[in-house]
Amino acid sequence: MRFLHKYGAPKRFYRLAGRLVPWFAAITVLLFVSGLYLGLYWAPPDYQQGDAYRIMFVHVPNAWMSMMTYVIMAAFAATGYVWNVRLADMLAKASAPLGASFTLTALVTGSLWGKPMWGTWWVWDARLTSELVLFFLYIGYMALQASIDDPQRAARASAILAVIGVINIPIIHYSVYWWHTLHQPASLTVTGQPKIYMTMLIPLIVMSIAFLFFYLTMLLVRVRSEILLRERHSDWVRKLVGAAS
């Protein structure tokens, strides 16, 4: 909350985001190049799946980011709803398309992985179905935002949907333990020992951090655009546009 109070003014956050974007973008590119090299060339083939398992280095980080982004979006939306922080509403709105893209990528890469492993593109098991529900929650959030002309009313209405939808996150995570599914349990947990070799774990971690910084970079880019759109009638935006032209 201290950060939001300090940089809650759109003008101040716009300038801060502008300074951070180049650094985050550079880190993103470096991590992606390193992660792809480690995942495609350094990591050995799997003894059962061969090279087909390498899609994991894209699928798993996107699946993680789909859930993480939704929690972040809901937290921003709740902050804007409770404390009426405009910047929090903008950050929540900017997060939604990014989270939807992570979810869609996780679903598509999961299908590409599932076909050779399971013999089918799709099964209606708990993990896959709850991930699909997450995608529709993102779509519903964005549709609700777009259907209401007043930004404040749109933010408050979509915040309720976002907070309610958080209940789906633990369902996605624990679905492989609560129900019998084709999807394997997590190979990496906070408390337990990793269930994959370090030569496979290191690229997975690098790619996960890469997608995290990609999210942060694109979030700042999108929220800067949202700030300019909502503050377009303010003096500082007019001066900024006038200086740029």
C-alpha positions as CSV (number, residue, x, y, z in Angstrom):
1,M,0.0,0.0,0.0
2,R,2.9,2.4,0.7
3,F,4.0,1.9,-2.9
4,L,0.5,2.7,-4.2
5,H,0.3,5.8,-2.1
6,K,3.7,7.0,-3.2
7,Y,3.3,6.3,-6.9
8,G,-0.5,6.2,-7.0
9,A,-0.7,9.4,-9.0
10,P,-0.9,8.4,-12.7
11,K,1.6,11.1,-13.7
12,R,4.2,9.8,-11.3
13,F,3.7,6.2,-12.1
14,Y,3.8,6.9,-15.9
15,R,7.3,8.3,-15.5
16,L,8.4,5.5,-13.2
17,A,7.1,2.8,-15.7
18,G,8.9,4.6,-18.5
19,R,12.2,4.3,-16.7
20,L,11.6,0.6,-15.8
21,V,10.4,-0.7,-19.2
22,P,13.8,-0.7,-21.0
23,W,15.5,-2.5,-18.1
24,F,12.7,-5.1,-17.8
25,A,12.7,-5.6,-21.6
26,A,16.5,-6.2,-21.6
27,I,16.2,-8.7,-18.8
28,T,13.4,-10.5,-20.5
29,V,15.3,-10.9,-23.8
30,L,18.4,-12.1,-21.9
31,L,16.4,-14.7,-19.9
32,F,14.5,-15.9,-23.0
33,V,17.7,-16.4,-25.0
34,S,19.4,-18.2,-22.1
35,G,16.3,-20.3,-21.3
36,L,15.7,-21.4,-24.9
37,Y,19.3,-22.4,-25.3
38,L,19.3,-24.3,-22.1
39,G,16.0,-26.0,-22.8
40,L,16.6,-26.8,-26.5
41,Y,20.3,-27.7,-26.5
42,W,21.7,-28.1,-23.0
43,A,19.0,-30.2,-21.4
44,P,19.1,-33.9,-22.4
45,P,16.2,-35.8,-24.0
46,D,13.8,-37.5,-21.6
47,Y,14.2,-41.2,-21.4
48,Q,10.5,-41.8,-22.1
49,Q,9.3,-38.8,-24.0
50,G,12.5,-38.0,-26.0
51,D,12.6,-34.4,-27.3
52,A,8.8,-34.0,-27.1
53,Y,9.0,-33.1,-23.5
54,R,10.8,-29.8,-24.4
55,I,7.5,-28.1,-24.9
56,M,7.3,-28.2,-21.1
57,F,9.7,-25.2,-21.1
58,V,6.9,-23.1,-22.6
59,H,3.8,-24.9,-21.4
60,V,4.6,-25.0,-17.6
61,P,5.7,-21.3,-17.3
62,N,2.6,-20.2,-19.1
63,A,0.4,-22.3,-16.9
64,W,2.1,-20.8,-13.8
65,M,1.8,-17.3,-15.1
66,S,-1.9,-17.8,-16.0
67,M,-2.7,-18.4,-12.4
68,M,-0.2,-15.9,-11.0
69,T,-1.5,-13.1,-13.3
70,Y,-5.1,-13.8,-12.3
71,V,-4.3,-13.5,-8.6
72,I,-2.4,-10.2,-9.2
73,M,-5.2,-8.9,-11.3
74,A,-7.8,-9.7,-8.7
75,A,-5.6,-8.1,-6.0
76,F,-5.3,-4.9,-8.0
77,A,-9.0,-5.0,-8.7
78,A,-9.9,-5.4,-5.0
79,T,-7.5,-2.6,-4.1
80,G,-9.2,-0.3,-6.5
81,Y,-12.6,-1.3,-5.3
82,V,-11.9,-1.0,-1.6
83,W,-9.6,2.0,-1.5
84,N,-10.7,3.7,-4.8
85,V,-7.2,3.7,-6.2
86,R,-7.4,4.5,-9.9
87,L,-3.9,3.2,-10.7
88,A,-4.9,-0.2,-9.2
89,D,-7.9,-0.3,-11.5
90,M,-5.7,0.4,-14.5
91,L,-3.2,-2.2,-13.5
92,A,-5.9,-4.8,-13.2
93,K,-7.3,-3.9,-16.6
94,A,-3.9,-4.0,-18.2
95,S,-3.2,-7.5,-16.7
96,A,-6.3,-9.2,-18.1
97,P,-5.2,-9.6,-21.8
98,L,-1.8,-10.8,-20.6
99,G,-3.3,-13.4,-18.3
100,A,-5.6,-14.5,-21.1
101,S,-2.7,-14.9,-23.5
102,F,-0.8,-17.0,-20.9
103,T,-3.8,-19.2,-20.4
104,L,-4.5,-19.7,-24.1
105,T,-0.8,-20.6,-24.7
106,A,-0.9,-23.1,-21.8
107,L,-4.0,-24.7,-23.2
108,V,-2.6,-24.9,-26.8
109,T,0.8,-26.2,-25.8
110,G,-0.8,-28.6,-23.4
111,S,-2.9,-30.0,-26.3
112,L,0.2,-30.3,-28.5
113,W,2.0,-32.1,-25.6
114,G,-1.1,-34.3,-24.8
115,K,-1.6,-35.7,-28.3
116,P,1.7,-37.8,-28.5
117,M,1.6,-38.5,-24.7
118,W,-2.1,-39.3,-24.2
119,G,-3.2,-40.0,-27.7
120,T,-5.8,-37.2,-27.7
121,W,-5.8,-33.4,-28.1
122,W,-8.2,-32.8,-25.2
123,V,-9.8,-34.6,-22.2
124,W,-12.3,-33.1,-19.9
125,D,-10.4,-33.8,-16.7
126,A,-10.3,-31.5,-13.8
127,R,-7.0,-29.7,-14.5
128,L,-7.7,-29.0,-18.1
129,T,-11.3,-28.0,-17.5
130,S,-10.5,-25.6,-14.7
131,E,-7.7,-24.0,-16.8
132,L,-10.3,-23.5,-19.5
133,V,-12.6,-21.9,-17.0
134,L,-9.8,-19.6,-16.1
135,F,-9.6,-18.5,-19.7
136,F,-13.3,-17.7,-19.7
137,L,-12.9,-15.7,-16.5
138,Y,-10.3,-13.5,-18.2
139,I,-12.6,-13.1,-21.2
140,G,-15.6,-12.3,-19.0
141,Y,-13.6,-9.7,-17.1
142,M,-12.5,-8.0,-20.3
143,A,-16.0,-8.2,-21.8
144,L,-17.5,-6.6,-18.7
145,Q,-14.9,-3.9,-18.8
146,A,-15.7,-3.1,-22.4
147,S,-19.5,-3.2,-22.0
148,I,-19.6,-0.3,-19.5
149,D,-18.8,3.1,-20.7
150,D,-18.0,4.7,-17.3
151,P,-14.4,3.5,-16.3
152,Q,-15.2,3.7,-12.6
153,R,-18.4,1.6,-12.8
154,A,-16.6,-0.8,-15.2
155,A,-13.8,-1.2,-12.7
156,R,-16.1,-1.9,-9.7
157,A,-18.3,-4.4,-11.6
158,S,-15.3,-6.3,-13.0
159,A,-13.6,-6.3,-9.7
160,I,-16.4,-8.3,-8.2
161,L,-16.1,-10.9,-10.9
162,A,-12.3,-11.0,-10.6
163,V,-12.4,-11.6,-6.8
164,I,-15.1,-14.3,-7.1
165,G,-13.0,-16.0,-9.8
166,V,-10.1,-16.4,-7.5
167,I,-11.8,-19.6,-6.1
168,N,-10.8,-21.3,-9.3
169,I,-7.1,-20.9,-8.7
170,P,-6.8,-23.5,-5.9
171,I,-9.1,-25.8,-7.9
172,I,-6.6,-25.7,-10.8
173,H,-3.6,-26.3,-8.5
174,Y,-5.1,-29.1,-6.4
175,S,-7.2,-30.7,-9.0
176,V,-4.6,-33.5,-9.7
177,Y,-4.7,-34.4,-6.0
178,W,-8.5,-34.1,-5.5
179,W,-9.6,-36.0,-8.6
180,H,-8.2,-38.7,-10.8
181,T,-6.8,-36.9,-13.9
182,L,-4.5,-37.7,-16.8
183,H,-2.4,-34.6,-15.8
184,Q,0.7,-35.4,-13.7
185,P,1.2,-33.9,-10.3
186,A,3.6,-31.0,-9.9
187,S,7.3,-31.8,-10.4
188,L,8.4,-28.8,-8.4
189,T,7.0,-27.7,-5.1
190,V,7.9,-25.2,-2.4
191,T,8.5,-27.7,0.4
192,G,9.4,-30.9,-1.4
193,Q,12.4,-32.0,-3.4
194,P,12.3,-31.5,-7.2
195,K,11.1,-34.6,-9.1
196,I,13.1,-33.7,-12.3
197,Y,16.8,-33.6,-13.1
198,M,18.7,-30.4,-12.5
199,T,19.6,-30.2,-16.2
200,M,15.8,-29.9,-16.9
201,L,14.9,-27.9,-13.8
202,I,17.4,-25.1,-14.4
203,P,16.0,-24.2,-17.9
204,L,12.4,-24.5,-16.5
205,I,13.2,-21.9,-13.8
206,V,15.0,-19.6,-16.2
207,M,12.1,-19.7,-18.6
208,S,9.6,-19.1,-15.8
209,I,11.5,-16.0,-14.7
210,A,11.7,-14.9,-18.3
211,F,7.9,-15.1,-18.7
212,L,7.5,-13.2,-15.3
213,F,9.7,-10.3,-16.6
214,F,7.8,-10.4,-19.9
215,Y,4.6,-10.0,-18.0
216,L,6.1,-7.1,-16.0
217,T,7.4,-5.4,-19.1
218,M,4.1,-5.7,-21.0
219,L,2.1,-4.7,-17.9
220,L,4.0,-1.4,-17.7
221,V,3.7,-0.8,-21.4
222,R,0.0,-1.4,-21.3
223,V,-0.7,0.6,-18.2
224,R,1.2,3.6,-19.6
225,S,-1.2,3.5,-22.6
226,E,-4.1,3.2,-20.2
227,I,-2.9,6.2,-18.2
228,L,-2.6,8.4,-21.3
229,L,-6.1,7.3,-22.4
230,R,-7.8,8.1,-19.1
231,E,-5.7,11.3,-18.4
232,R,-5.9,12.6,-22.0
233,H,-7.7,15.8,-20.9
234,S,-5.2,16.6,-18.1
235,D,-2.6,19.4,-18.6
236,W,0.4,17.1,-18.2
237,V,-0.7,14.7,-20.9
238,R,-1.4,17.7,-23.3
239,K,2.1,19.0,-22.6
240,L,3.6,15.6,-23.1
241,V,1.8,15.1,-26.4
242,G,2.7,18.6,-27.5
243,A,6.4,18.0,-26.7
244,A,6.4,14.7,-28.5
245,S,4.9,16.3,-31.6
